[in-house]
Amino acid sequence: MTITRDHCTTLDANDPLRHFRERYHLPKGKIYLDGNSLGLMAESVPARVTDAVTRQWAEDLITSWNRNNWFTMPRSIGNKIARLVGGGTDNVIVADTISINLFKLLTSALAMRRDRKIILSDTGNFPSDLYVAQGLNNFLADGHELKTVAPEDVIASITSDVAVVMVTEVDYRTARRHNMKALIAKAHTVGALVIWDLSHSAGAIPVDLLGDNADFAVGCTYKYINGGPGSQAFVFVHPRHHATAMPALVGWWGHENPFAFDLEWKAADGLVRQQCGTQAILSLVALDAALDEWADVDMLAMQKKSHSLCQTFIDLVEASCAKHRLKLAGPRNMAERGSHVSFQCDEGYAVMQALISKGVVGDFRAPDMIRFGFAPLYNTHVEVFEAAAMLAEILDKRLWDKPEFLTRKKVT
Ligand SMILES: Cc1ncc(COP(=O)(O)O)c(C=O)c1O
């Protein structure tokens, strides 16, 4: 069946999530397919941040730590995120970056498995995650090893010498999704722990951390959750590990009584000890406002819409760009994918620059992938239709073949 613009209009008219779009600021003349890198700003954010600056900071000043709940925001926001990832109550906290939180969780997990030296990951993992493990192993200088296998070989490679499996659920390039339940079950049968990176999952696909019996997780808030540039990451610790998980990176925010100013660190209860130091409050305020938009999102409707947007885009691109050498990355089965679509594409960097110049914003991931993120709360099927048509035109007319598109910028 040929997918027409009218068909896409009908799909959008019947979309149960269609009313969310108006809650976000959409830059004029742009089709924004990069919510998997930096999500749109919710319209409610500027007023909340202005209040935090002009009233809370300017007038209430230091009293805001109590009066405006600045000190407990990492926990209250964590509980809002928990709804999106099936984390329950008081098992999720926001703080720092994903990389820093991975360090905390890796050290917590390794200390719980001192007789084992292997951290198992895969070659599709985000490089920073691997760097954190490498840096930690170099520091420990105690025979720890980061073993990376192909993503499809992870489950079979979980042997009884593995201390911790550290994987990203949805591959940042291909969108391939690990089977969380099966992977955790296998790890637990051999006594290994699992740390999940949910950066490309949270706010894109339903996640059930407690239901799948996850040990630990981290995730990003500036992508699908729309928390804003550099907004804090989140950390999940299963309640069965609250008392035992002890990070190597500790500070006064994770002390049992920070304002006693003891000279000796004593762990706060449970998850709170995964905090280290003072957080950027203005970022937390923006994130808190962004999360309020998620309060009534039906996760199954979100997943259905994500599948529909991704499938429509794949079908349109494969039909209209058949004569060009584009190759879909990742599996075709939607249940095994996240909410972005990437194609291997010759001259992919220049093609993406040409698309951006025409108002279709996606990104490029080395070595050769053009990547398009579909945010279920605000992207539409008509946008998908227009983006695919623009891609075909750029390839057909070689509009990418210009010096200004071929020169690489610092951030791709
Ligand atoms: C899957 C994944 N993990 C980790 C990171 C790094 O996050 P951070 O810069 O917060 O450490 C990213 C960044 O985009 C990512 O996509």
The ligand as a Gaussian input file, in Angstrom:
#p B3LYP/6-31G(d) Opt

LIG

0 1
 C       22.976000       5.779000      25.918000
 C       23.754000       6.914000      26.527000
 N       24.481000       6.701000      27.629000
 C       25.213000       7.678000      28.198000
 C       25.248000       8.948000      27.668000
 C       26.107000       9.984000      28.311000
 O       25.381000      10.742000      29.184000
 P       26.037000      11.862000      30.139000
 O       26.639000      12.882000      29.235000
 O       24.887000      12.381000      30.946000
 O       27.066000      11.206000      30.990000
 C       24.481000       9.230000      26.515000
 C       24.475000      10.581000      25.931000
 O       23.849000      10.889000      24.963000
 C       23.729000       8.185000      25.932000
 O       22.998000       8.377000      24.824000

